[in-house]
């Protein structure tokens, strides 16, 4: 779907594209546009780990993957700091006796000054 929408996302200067469906966590490099990092496009984040059966098949390897976490239930947490900065965190979920529950497995600051 990235290829179908990326010109629109680029034209409207979208900073972050959040998606689900694939049952794992995946984050691209910053500025992904036309399969190149730092090229003016958004960061793409897929969080599909909130409760359905997790996918067993790995994602195909590519140069624009910044982080890929599989076999871990979790959720995305967004903290908006101001008009030009937000913090995104992928937080591991788990039961009350899971000592890793609540651990931040990935995080990034998104800042824009346009």
N, CA, C and O atoms as a Tinker XYZ file with bonds, in Angstrom:
   456  protein
     1  N      0.815000   -1.191000    0.000000    73     2
     2  CA     0.000000    0.000000    0.000000    64     1     3
     3  C      0.859000    1.256000    0.000000    63     2     4     5
     4  O      0.415000    2.306000   -0.465000    81     3
     5  N      2.081000    1.164000    0.514000    73     3     6
     6  CA     2.952000    2.339000    0.544000    64     5     7
     7  C      3.110000    2.927000   -0.846000    63     6     8     9
     8  O      3.074000    4.145000   -1.015000    81     7
     9  N      3.285000    2.076000   -1.834000    73     7    10
    10  CA     3.490000    2.558000   -3.201000    64     9    11
    11  C      2.246000    3.237000   -3.759000    63    10    12    13
    12  O      2.357000    4.139000   -4.590000    81    11
    13  N      1.068000    2.820000   -3.317000    73    11    14
    14  CA    -0.176000    3.431000   -3.786000    64    13    15
    15  C     -0.412000    4.815000   -3.185000    63    14    16    17
    16  O     -1.014000    5.676000   -3.827000    81    15
    17  N      0.059000    5.033000   -1.953000    73    15    18
    18  CA    -0.226000    6.270000   -1.236000    64    17    19
    19  C      0.957000    7.217000   -1.125000    63    18    20    21
    20  O      0.767000    8.368000   -0.732000    81    19
    21  N      2.149000    6.795000   -1.448000    73    19    22
    22  CA     3.306000    7.594000   -1.068000    64    21    23
    23  C      3.387000    8.958000   -1.731000    63    22    24    25
    24  O      3.884000    9.894000   -1.106000    81    23
    25  N      2.926000    9.117000   -2.958000    73    23    26
    26  CA     2.936000   10.448000   -3.574000    64    25    27
    27  C      2.001000   11.398000   -2.827000    63    26    28    29
    28  O      2.335000   12.566000   -2.625000    81    27
    29  N      0.837000   10.903000   -2.417000    73    27    30
    30  CA    -0.103000   11.710000   -1.656000    64    29    31
    31  C      0.483000   12.094000   -0.295000    63    30    32    33
    32  O      0.383000   13.248000    0.120000    81    31
    33  N      1.089000   11.136000    0.393000    73    31    34
    34  CA     1.705000   11.407000    1.689000    64    33    35
    35  C      2.853000   12.398000    1.548000    63    34    36    37
    36  O      3.030000   13.269000    2.399000    81    35
    37  N      3.625000   12.272000    0.489000    73    35    38
    38  CA     4.740000   13.178000    0.219000    64    37    39
    39  C      4.224000   14.592000   -0.065000    63    38    40    41
    40  O      4.716000   15.563000    0.508000    81    39
    41  N      3.231000   14.700000   -0.949000    73    39    42
    42  CA     2.690000   16.012000   -1.342000    64    41    43
    43  C      2.115000   16.777000   -0.157000    63    42    44    45
    44  O      2.229000   18.001000   -0.093000    81    43
    45  N      1.493000   16.058000    0.787000    73    43    46
    46  CA     0.886000   16.711000    1.940000    64    45    47
    47  C      1.795000   16.720000    3.173000    63    46    48    49
    48  O      1.356000   17.055000    4.273000    81    47
    49  N      3.059000   16.350000    2.979000    73    47    50
    50  CA     4.074000   16.426000    4.030000    64    49    51
    51  C      3.679000   15.668000    5.307000    63    50    52    53
    52  O      3.851000   16.169000    6.419000    81    51
    53  N      3.149000   14.456000    5.123000    73    51    54
    54  CA     2.787000   13.606000    6.255000    64    53    55
    55  C      4.069000   13.161000    6.951000    63    54    56    57
    56  O      5.012000   12.723000    6.292000    81    55
    57  N      4.111000   13.270000    8.268000    73    55    58
    58  CA     5.308000   12.918000    9.030000    64    57    59
    59  C      5.343000   11.459000    9.456000    63    58    60    61
    60  O      6.392000   10.816000    9.403000    81    59
    61  N      4.189000   10.935000    9.880000    73    59    62
    62  CA     4.112000    9.563000   10.376000    64    61    63
    63  C      2.852000    8.910000    9.813000    63    62    64    65
    64  O      1.772000    9.501000    9.826000    81    63
    65  N      3.009000    7.683000    9.317000    73    63    66
    66  CA     1.880000    6.904000    8.821000    64    65    67
    67  C      1.740000    5.686000    9.713000    63    66    68    69
    68  O      2.628000    4.834000    9.747000    81    67
    69  N      0.616000    5.595000   10.448000    73    67    70
    70  CA     0.373000    4.483000   11.359000    64    69    71
    71  C     -0.565000    3.482000   10.697000    63    70    72    73
    72  O     -1.570000    3.863000   10.095000    81    71
    73  N     -0.230000    2.203000   10.811000    73    71    74
    74  CA    -1.029000    1.149000   10.193000    64    73    75
    75  C     -1.062000   -0.066000   11.107000    63    74    76    77
    76  O     -0.353000   -0.133000   12.111000    81    75
    77  N     -1.892000   -1.013000   10.739000    73    75    78
    78  CA    -1.988000   -2.277000   11.451000    64    77    79
    79  C     -2.005000   -3.406000   10.450000    63    78    80    81
    80  O     -1.364000   -3.314000    9.404000    81    79
    81  N     -2.703000   -4.436000   10.740000    73    79    82
    82  CA    -2.952000   -5.631000    9.945000    64    81    83
    83  C     -1.849000   -6.674000   10.084000    63    82    84    85
    84  O     -2.127000   -7.755000   10.603000    81    83
    85  N     -0.627000   -6.421000    9.658000    73    83    86
    86  CA     0.426000   -7.408000    9.859000    64    85    87
    87  C      0.640000   -7.549000   11.363000    63    86    88    89
    88  O      0.828000   -6.548000   12.054000    81    87
    89  N      0.613000   -8.766000   11.874000    73    87    90
    90  CA     0.609000   -8.983000   13.315000    64    89    91
    91  C      2.014000   -9.079000   13.879000    63    90    92    93
    92  O      2.451000  -10.122000   14.365000    81    91
    93  N      2.704000   -7.952000   13.795000    73    91    94
    94  CA     4.035000   -7.750000   14.360000    64    93    95
    95  C      4.233000   -6.238000   14.431000    63    94    96    97
    96  O      3.330000   -5.476000   14.084000    81    95
    97  N      5.401000   -5.804000   14.875000    73    95    98
    98  CA     5.746000   -4.380000   14.900000    64    97    99
    99  C      6.800000   -4.131000   13.840000    63    98   100   101
   100  O      7.764000   -4.886000   13.717000    81    99
   101  N      6.610000   -3.070000   13.081000    73    99   102
   102  CA     7.578000   -2.707000   12.044000    64   101   103
   103  C      7.650000   -1.196000   11.941000    63   102   104   105
   104  O      6.624000   -0.516000   11.942000    81   103
   105  N      8.873000   -0.670000   11.851000    73   103   106
   106  CA     9.077000    0.771000   11.673000    64   105   107
   107  C     10.118000    0.979000   10.587000    63   106   108   109
   108  O     11.153000    0.313000   10.559000    81   107
   109  N      9.824000    1.918000    9.690000    73   107   110
   110  CA    10.778000    2.237000    8.630000    64   109   111
   111  C     11.710000    3.346000    9.076000    63   110   112   113
   112  O     11.546000    3.932000   10.147000    81   111
   113  N     12.680000    3.616000    8.241000    73   111   114
   114  CA    13.556000    4.760000    8.443000    64   113   115
   115  C     12.746000    6.046000    8.286000    63   114   116   117
   116  O     11.613000    6.019000    7.807000    81   115
   117  N     13.320000    7.145000    8.683000    73   115   118
   118  CA    12.691000    8.450000    8.527000    64   117   119
   119  C     12.774000    8.890000    7.070000    63   118   120   121
   120  O     13.757000    8.620000    6.381000    81   119
   121  N     11.734000    9.565000    6.618000    73   119   122
   122  CA    11.763000   10.158000    5.287000    64   121   123
   123  C     11.633000    9.188000    4.138000    63   122   124   125
   124  O     12.141000    9.460000    3.051000    81   123
   125  N     10.962000    8.051000    4.345000    73   123   126
   126  CA    10.876000    7.026000    3.295000    64   125   127
   127  C     10.006000    7.503000    2.132000    63   126   128   129
   128  O      8.812000    7.757000    2.291000    81   127
   129  N     10.621000    7.614000    0.983000    73   127   130
   130  CA     9.915000    7.985000   -0.243000    64   129   131
   131  C     10.655000    7.368000   -1.416000    63   130   132   133
   132  O     11.864000    7.536000   -1.573000    81   131
   133  N      9.898000    6.651000   -2.234000    73   131   134
   134  CA    10.455000    5.948000   -3.401000    64   133   135
   135  C     11.608000    5.026000   -3.004000    63   134   136   137
   136  O     12.653000    4.978000   -3.653000    81   135
   137  N     11.374000    4.303000   -1.917000    73   135   138
   138  CA    12.310000    3.297000   -1.396000    64   137   139
   139  C     13.656000    3.859000   -0.961000    63   138   140   141
   140  O     14.647000    3.131000   -0.909000    81   139
   141  N     13.693000    5.157000   -0.647000    73   139   142
   142  CA    14.915000    5.803000   -0.173000    64   141   143
   143  C     14.650000    6.485000    1.167000    63   142   144   145
   144  O     13.641000    7.171000    1.336000    81   143
   145  N     15.559000    6.292000    2.113000    73   143   146
   146  CA    15.469000    6.960000    3.408000    64   145   147
   147  C     15.888000    8.425000    3.268000    63   146   148   149
   148  O     16.606000    8.790000    2.337000    81   147
   149  N     15.428000    9.254000    4.204000    73   147   150
   150  CA    15.769000   10.680000    4.230000    64   149   151
   151  C     15.472000   11.356000    2.902000    63   150   152   153
   152  O     16.259000   12.165000    2.410000    81   151
   153  N     14.323000   11.011000    2.328000    73   151   154
   154  CA    13.962000   11.481000    0.998000    64   153   155
   155  C     12.657000   12.294000    1.013000    63   154   156   157
   156  O     12.018000   12.463000   -0.025000    81   155
   157  N     12.265000   12.794000    2.194000    73   155   158
   158  CA    11.113000   13.672000    2.275000    64   157   159
   159  C      9.790000   13.018000    2.582000    63   158   160   161
   160  O      8.781000   13.716000    2.691000    81   159
   161  N      9.749000   11.719000    2.726000    73   159   162
   162  CA     8.499000   11.019000    3.028000    64   161   163
   163  C      8.333000   10.794000    4.523000    63   162   164   165
   164  O      9.145000   11.266000    5.319000    81   163
   165  N      7.290000   10.077000    4.905000    73   163   166
   166  CA     7.030000    9.835000    6.323000    64   165   167
   167  C      7.785000    8.613000    6.864000    63   166   168   169
   168  O      8.415000    7.860000    6.122000    81   167
   169  N      7.695000    8.456000    8.161000    73   167   170
   170  CA     8.056000    7.214000    8.833000    64   169   171
   171  C      6.797000    6.353000    8.807000    63   170   172   173
   172  O      5.713000    6.843000    9.124000    81   171
   173  N      6.918000    5.095000    8.439000    73   171   174
   174  CA     5.783000    4.171000    8.441000    64   173   175
   175  C      5.915000    3.258000    9.656000    63   174   176   177
   176  O      6.952000    2.629000    9.862000    81   175
   177  N      4.853000    3.192000   10.456000    73   175   178
   178  CA     4.853000    2.347000   11.649000    64   177   179
   179  C      3.650000    1.412000   11.584000    63   178   180   181
   180  O      2.512000    1.861000   11.442000    81   179
   181  N      3.909000    0.115000   11.687000    73   179   182
   182  CA     2.851000   -0.886000   11.734000    64   181   183
   183  C      2.838000   -1.502000   13.126000    63   182   184   185
   184  O      3.840000   -2.053000   13.582000    81   183
   185  N      1.697000   -1.404000   13.792000    73   183   186
   186  CA     1.509000   -2.036000   15.099000    64   185   187
   187  C      0.283000   -2.929000   14.979000    63   186   188   189
   188  O     -0.848000   -2.444000   14.984000    81   187
   189  N      0.505000   -4.215000   14.874000    73   187   190
   190  CA    -0.582000   -5.180000   14.756000    64   189   191
   191  C     -0.466000   -6.245000   15.815000    63   190   192   193
   192  O     -0.672000   -7.427000   15.541000    81   191
   193  N     -0.135000   -5.836000   17.026000    73   191   194
   194  CA     0.231000   -6.787000   18.074000    64   193   195
   195  C     -0.622000   -6.664000   19.328000    63   194   196   197
   196  O     -0.149000   -6.944000   20.430000    81   195
   197  N     -1.870000   -6.249000   19.173000    73   195   198
   198  CA    -2.678000   -5.960000   20.357000    64   197   199
   199  C     -3.537000   -7.115000   20.829000    63   198   200   201
   200  O     -4.257000   -6.958000   21.815000    81   199
   201  N     -3.499000   -8.274000   20.174000    73   199   202
   202  CA    -4.291000   -9.361000   20.724000    64   201   203
   203  C     -4.537000  -10.532000   19.805000    63   202   204   205
   204  O     -4.703000  -11.655000   20.281000    81   203
   205  N     -4.565000  -10.311000   18.501000    73   203   206
   206  CA    -4.762000  -11.434000   17.580000    64   205   207
   207  C     -3.508000  -12.305000   17.560000    63   206   208   209
   208  O     -2.449000  -11.895000   18.035000    81   207
   209  N     -3.637000  -13.496000   17.010000    73   207   210
   210  CA    -2.476000  -14.387000   16.892000    64   209   211
   211  C     -1.366000  -13.671000   16.124000    63   210   212   213
   212  O     -1.609000  -13.103000   15.059000    81   211
   213  N     -0.163000  -13.699000   16.661000    73   211   214
   214  CA     0.972000  -13.021000   16.027000    64   213   215
   215  C      1.421000  -13.781000   14.790000    63   214   216   217
   216  O      1.356000  -15.010000   14.749000    81   215
   217  N      1.879000  -13.041000   13.775000    73   215   218
   218  CA     2.361000  -13.667000   12.545000    64   217   219
   219  C      3.656000  -14.427000   12.797000    63   218   220   221
   220  O      4.533000  -13.965000   13.527000    81   219
   221  N      3.760000  -15.589000   12.185000    73   219   222
   222  CA     4.949000  -16.426000   12.310000    64   221   223
   223  C      5.963000  -16.141000   11.209000    63   222   224   225
   224  O      7.166000  -16.302000   11.412000    81   223
   225  N      5.476000  -15.717000   10.041000    73   223   226
   226  CA     6.359000  -15.481000    8.902000    64   225   227
   227  C      7.086000  -14.148000    9.064000    63   226   228   229
   228  O      6.457000  -13.134000    9.366000    81   227
   229  N      8.391000  -14.141000    8.868000    73   227   230
   230  CA     9.132000  -12.875000    8.972000    64   229   231
   231  C      8.848000  -11.968000    7.782000    63   230   232   233
   232  O      8.479000  -12.433000    6.704000    81   231
   233  N      9.024000  -10.675000    7.994000    73   231   234
   234  CA     8.956000   -9.729000    6.889000    64   233   235
   235  C     10.180000   -9.925000    6.008000    63   234   236   237
   236  O     11.240000  -10.336000    6.479000    81   235
   237  N     10.019000   -9.627000    4.731000    73   235   238
   238  CA    11.199000   -9.696000    3.869000    64   237   239
   239  C     12.155000   -8.577000    4.262000    63   238   240   241
   240  O     11.726000   -7.484000    4.629000    81   239
   241  N     13.422000   -8.851000    4.183000    73   239   242
   242  CA    14.444000   -7.902000    4.589000    64   241   243
   243  C     14.556000   -6.784000    3.556000    63   242   244   245
   244  O     14.512000   -7.042000    2.353000    81   243
   245  N     14.699000   -5.558000    4.016000    73   243   246
   246  CA    14.893000   -4.426000    3.115000    64   245   247
   247  C     15.743000   -3.359000    3.796000    63   246   248   249
   248  O     15.921000   -3.376000    5.014000    81   247
   249  N     16.252000   -2.453000    3.014000    73   247   250
   250  CA    17.182000   -1.452000    3.531000    64   249   251
   251  C     16.491000   -0.345000    4.320000    63   250   252   253
   252  O     17.168000    0.418000    5.011000    81   251
   253  N     15.182000   -0.233000    4.242000    73   251   254
   254  CA    14.522000    0.861000    4.931000    64   253   255
   255  C     13.908000    0.449000    6.268000    63   254   256   257
   256  O     13.262000    1.275000    6.913000    81   255
   257  N     14.083000   -0.774000    6.698000    73   255   258
   258  CA    13.580000   -1.194000    8.003000    64   257   259
   259  C     14.482000   -0.645000    9.099000    63   258   260   261
   260  O     15.684000   -0.909000    9.122000    81   259
   261  N     13.888000    0.122000   10.006000    73   259   262
   262  CA    14.636000    0.630000   11.153000    64   261   263
   263  C     14.495000   -0.308000   12.352000    63   262   264   265
   264  O     15.429000   -0.463000   13.140000    81   263
   265  N     13.312000   -0.938000   12.486000    73   263   266
   266  CA    13.110000   -1.883000   13.574000    64   265   267
   267  C     11.966000   -2.824000   13.207000    63   266   268   269
   268  O     10.965000   -2.408000   12.623000    81   267
   269  N     12.130000   -4.084000   13.555000    73   267   270
   270  CA    11.115000   -5.103000   13.321000    64   269   271
   271  C     11.102000   -6.015000   14.543000    63   270   272   273
   272  O     12.095000   -6.676000   14.847000    81   271
   273  N      9.970000   -6.044000   15.239000    73   271   274
   274  CA     9.849000   -6.863000   16.444000    64   273   275
   275  C      8.717000   -7.853000   16.218000    63   274   276   277
   276  O      7.575000   -7.460000   15.983000    81   275
   277  N      9.037000   -9.130000   16.290000    73   275   278
   278  CA     8.038000  -10.178000   16.081000    64   277   279
   279  C      7.872000  -10.993000   17.353000    63   278   280   281
   280  O      8.744000  -11.003000   18.222000    81   279
   281  N      6.730000  -11.682000   17.445000    73   279   282
   282  CA     6.435000  -12.606000   18.537000    64   281   283
   283  C      6.320000  -11.896000   19.892000    63   282   284   285
   284  O      6.571000  -12.495000   20.938000    81   283
   285  N      5.936000  -10.609000   19.860000    73   283   286
   286  CA     5.769000   -9.835000   21.093000    64   285   287
   287  C      4.447000   -9.077000   21.003000    63   286   288   289
   288  O      4.234000   -8.303000   20.070000    81   287
   289  N      3.564000   -9.299000   21.968000    73   287   290
   290  CA     2.352000   -8.496000   22.033000    64   289   291
   291  C      2.701000   -7.114000   22.560000    63   290   292   293
   292  O      3.555000   -6.968000   23.435000    81   291
   293  N      2.037000   -6.110000   22.025000    73   291   294
   294  CA     2.306000   -4.761000   22.473000    64   293   295
   295  C      1.378000   -3.754000   21.834000    63   294   296   297
   296  O      0.456000   -4.104000   21.097000    81   295
   297  N      1.643000   -2.494000   22.132000    73   295   298
   298  CA     0.810000   -1.402000   21.626000    64   297   299
   299  C      1.678000   -0.173000   21.404000    63   298   300   301
   300  O      2.774000   -0.054000   21.952000    81   299
   301  N      1.169000    0.725000   20.598000    73   299   302
   302  CA     1.859000    1.985000   20.364000    64   301   303
   303  C      1.351000    3.052000   21.309000    63   302   304   305
   304  O      0.152000    3.147000   21.572000    81   303
   305  N      2.270000    3.852000   21.817000    73   303   306
   306  CA     1.903000    4.958000   22.707000    64   305   307
   307  C      2.484000    6.238000   22.109000    63   306   308   309
   308  O      3.681000    6.324000   21.836000    81   307
   309  N      1.623000    7.221000   21.911000    73   307   310
   310  CA     2.047000    8.492000   21.327000    64   309   311
   311  C      1.878000    9.588000   22.368000    63   310   312   313
   312  O      0.806000    9.740000   22.955000    81   311
   313  N      2.941000   10.350000   22.593000    73   311   314
   314  CA     2.892000   11.506000   23.481000    64   313   315
   315  C      3.193000   12.737000   22.642000    63   314   316   317
   316  O      4.298000   12.894000   22.123000    81   315
   317  N      2.205000   13.602000   22.516000    73   315   318
   318  CA     2.391000   14.840000   21.757000    64   317   319
   319  C      2.972000   15.869000   22.708000    63   318   320   321
   320  O      2.367000   16.203000   23.726000    81   319
   321  N      4.152000   16.368000   22.367000    73   319   322
   322  CA     4.827000   17.324000   23.239000    64   321   323
   323  C      4.433000   18.769000   22.919000    63   322   324   325
   324  O      4.193000   19.572000   23.821000    81   323
   325  N      4.371000   19.083000   21.630000    73   323   326
   326  CA     3.973000   20.416000   21.181000    64   325   327
   327  C      3.629000   20.323000   19.699000    63   326   328   329
   328  O      3.486000   19.220000   19.172000    81   327
   329  N      3.495000   21.444000   19.024000    73   327   330
   330  CA     3.058000   21.456000   17.624000    64   329   331
   331  C      4.068000   20.844000   16.670000    63   330   332   333
   332  O      3.724000   20.551000   15.525000    81   331
   333  N      5.306000   20.643000   17.109000    73   331   334
   334  CA     6.320000   20.116000   16.188000    64   333   335
   335  C      7.072000   18.900000   16.713000    63   334   336   337
   336  O      8.068000   18.494000   16.114000    81   335
   337  N      6.621000   18.306000   17.821000    73   335   338
   338  CA     7.350000   17.156000   18.368000    64   337   339
   339  C      6.401000   16.166000   19.029000    63   338   340   341
   340  O      5.485000   16.544000   19.759000    81   339
   341  N      6.645000   14.879000   18.751000    73   339   342
   342  CA     5.928000   13.827000   19.453000    64   341   343
   343  C      6.868000   12.661000   19.698000    63   342   344   345
   344  O      7.853000   12.470000   18.985000    81   343
   345  N      6.545000   11.894000   20.711000    73   343   346
   346  CA     7.293000   10.693000   21.057000    64   345   347
   347  C      6.410000    9.490000   20.761000    63   346   348   349
   348  O      5.285000    9.405000   21.253000    81   347
   349  N      6.919000    8.555000   19.955000    73   347   350
   350  CA     6.224000    7.296000   19.710000    64   349   351
   351  C      6.986000    6.198000   20.442000    63   350   352   353
   352  O      8.213000    6.133000   20.369000    81   351
   353  N      6.247000    5.327000   21.155000    73   351   354
   354  CA     6.851000    4.197000   21.853000    64   353   355
   355  C      6.071000    2.924000   21.536000    63   354   356   357
   356  O      4.840000    2.936000   21.508000    81   355
   357  N      6.785000    1.833000   21.300000    73   355   358
   358  CA     6.169000    0.519000   21.214000    64   357   359
   359  C      6.394000   -0.138000   22.562000    63   358   360   361
   360  O      7.529000   -0.379000   22.971000    81   359
   361  N      5.280000   -0.429000   23.255000    73   359   362
   362  CA     5.320000   -0.933000   24.626000    64   361   363
   363  C      4.893000   -2.393000   24.631000    63   362   364   365
   364  O      3.856000   -2.746000   24.070000    81   363
   365  N      5.691000   -3.232000   25.262000    73   363   366
   366  CA     5.378000   -4.648000   25.351000    64   365   367
   367  C      4.224000   -4.866000   26.316000    63   366   368   369
   368  O      4.216000   -4.329000   27.423000    81   367
   369  N      3.248000   -5.662000   25.883000    73   367   370
   370  CA     2.105000   -6.002000   26.729000    64   369   371
   371  C      2.360000   -7.354000   27.377000    63   370   372   373
   372  O      3.251000   -8.094000   26.958000    81   371
   373  N      1.590000   -7.667000   28.380000    73   371   374
   374  CA     1.724000   -8.963000   29.035000    64   373   375
   375  C      0.834000   -9.038000   30.253000    63   374   376   377
   376  O      0.187000   -8.063000   30.636000    81   375
   377  N      0.812000  -10.204000   30.850000    73   375   378
   378  CA     0.000000  -10.420000   32.043000    64   377   379
   379  C      0.630000   -9.796000   33.275000    63   378   380   381
   380  O      1.742000   -9.270000   33.227000    81   379
   381  N     -0.100000   -9.865000   34.377000    73   379   382
   382  CA     0.364000   -9.233000   35.616000    64   381   383
   383  C      1.656000   -9.861000   36.141000    63   382   384   385
   384  O      2.410000   -9.195000   36.851000    81   383
   385  N      1.929000  -11.115000   35.814000    73   383   386
   386  CA     3.154000  -11.772000   36.282000    64   385   387
   387  C      4.280000  -11.720000   35.258000    63   386   388   389
   388  O      5.335000  -12.317000   35.472000    81   387
   389  N      4.074000  -11.023000   34.161000    73   387   390
   390  CA     5.089000  -10.911000   33.116000    64   389   391
   391  C      6.023000   -9.753000   33.473000    63   390   392   393
   392  O      5.622000   -8.589000   33.441000    81   391
   393  N      7.247000  -10.078000   33.805000    73   391   394
   394  CA     8.188000   -9.042000   34.232000    64   393   395
   395  C      8.601000   -8.108000   33.094000    63   394   396   397
   396  O      9.138000   -7.032000   33.357000    81   395
   397  N      8.366000   -8.491000   31.838000    73   395   398
   398  CA     8.689000   -7.621000   30.708000    64   397   399
   399  C      7.520000   -6.740000   30.286000    63   398   400   401
   400  O      7.698000   -5.851000   29.453000    81   399
   401  N      6.346000   -6.959000   30.832000    73   399   402
   402  CA     5.185000   -6.139000   30.491000    64   401   403
   403  C      5.465000   -4.688000   30.862000    63   402   404   405
   404  O      5.947000   -4.394000   31.956000    81   403
   405  N      5.157000   -3.800000   29.946000    73   403   406
   406  CA     5.392000   -2.375000   30.176000    64   405   407
   407  C      6.735000   -1.883000   29.684000    63   406   408   409
   408  O      6.999000   -0.681000   29.689000    81   407
   409  N      7.598000   -2.813000   29.252000    73   407   410
   410  CA     8.912000   -2.403000   28.743000    64   409   411
   411  C      8.754000   -1.698000   27.394000    63   410   412   413
   412  O      7.997000   -2.148000   26.534000    81   411
   413  N      9.464000   -0.607000   27.222000    73   411   414
   414  CA     9.474000    0.097000   25.943000    64   413   415
   415  C     10.478000   -0.608000   25.042000    63   414   416   417
   416  O     11.676000   -0.608000   25.323000    81   415
   417  N      9.988000   -1.212000   23.953000    73   415   418
   418  CA    10.828000   -1.999000   23.059000    64   417   419
   419  C     11.385000   -1.183000   21.895000    63   418   420   421
   420  O     12.378000   -1.569000   21.279000    81   419
   421  N     10.743000   -0.059000   21.596000    73   419   422
   422  CA    11.215000    0.833000   20.542000    64   421   423
   423  C     10.663000    2.216000   20.831000    63   422   424   425
   424  O      9.558000    2.351000   21.357000    81   423
   425  N     11.424000    3.239000   20.492000    73   423   426
   426  CA    10.934000    4.598000   20.644000    64   425   427
   427  C     11.635000    5.516000   19.661000    63   426   428   429
   428  O     12.774000    5.280000   19.259000    81   427
   429  N     10.927000    6.562000   19.289000    73   427   430
   430  CA    11.544000    7.568000   18.433000    64   429   431
   431  C     10.836000    8.885000   18.631000    63   430   432   433
   432  O      9.635000    8.940000   18.892000    81   431
   433  N     11.601000    9.934000   18.503000    73   431   434
   434  CA    11.060000   11.296000   18.509000    64   433   435
   435  C     10.832000   11.683000   17.066000    63   434   436   437
   436  O     11.674000   11.440000   16.201000    81   435
   437  N      9.688000   12.285000   16.816000    73   435   438
   438  CA     9.387000   12.848000   15.507000    64   437   439
   439  C      9.297000   14.351000   15.703000    63   438   440   441
   440  O      8.413000   14.841000   16.406000    81   439
   441  N     10.203000   15.072000   15.088000    73   439   442
   442  CA    10.208000   16.531000   15.175000    64   441   443
   443  C     10.205000   17.104000   13.768000    63   442   444   445
   444  O     10.901000   16.613000   12.880000    81   443
   445  N      9.434000   18.119000   13.585000    73   443   446
   446  CA     9.352000   18.771000   12.293000    64   445   447
   447  C      9.313000   20.280000   12.484000    63   446   448   449
   448  O      8.624000   20.787000   13.369000    81   447
   449  N     10.041000   20.972000   11.667000    73   447   450
   450  CA    10.053000   22.442000   11.678000    64   449   451
   451  C      9.873000   22.886000   10.244000    63   450   452   453
   452  O     10.850000   23.152000    9.544000    81   451
   453  N      8.641000   22.966000    9.808000    73   451   454
   454  CA     8.359000   23.312000    8.399000    64   453   455
   455  C      7.932000   24.749000    8.294000    63   454   456
   456  O      7.652000   25.230000    7.196000    81   455
